[in-house]
Amino acid sequence: MFQLDYRRSTDTSAAWSSLTGRSATFEVVGLVPGTKYAFKARGGLRLASSGVVDDASWGEYSVESVYATSGGRSSRGLLMQHLGRVVITFWWQ
């Protein structure tokens, strides 16, 4: 099991958003163009007796890393028009 947590890097009081899955690859969607995000990850083992994610035995989090999405904002703080979606893909080897 893997868990990826993320939030806007400038909003340190905000709760982390989390993605969990069996694969070591995550696609993070819905990110705002021209924005910095902090990410941290950890691995874990799902306990065989229950199979419930909440009962996973998690390792320690990785060092927090900050990445910026491409694109920009308008002078009014509104998003510029973008075709497609903002996506960051993470994987472990």
Sequence and secondary structure as in RCSB ss.txt:
>XXXX:A:sequence
MFQLDYRRSTDTSAAWSSLTGRSATFEVVGLVPGTKYAFKARGGLRLASSGVVDDASWGEYSVESVYATSGGRSS
RGLLMQHLGRVVITFWWQ
>XXXX:A:secstr
 EEEEEEETT TTS  EEEEESSSEEEEE   TT EEEEEEEEEE  TTT  GGG EE      EEEE S  B T
TS B   SS  EEEEE  
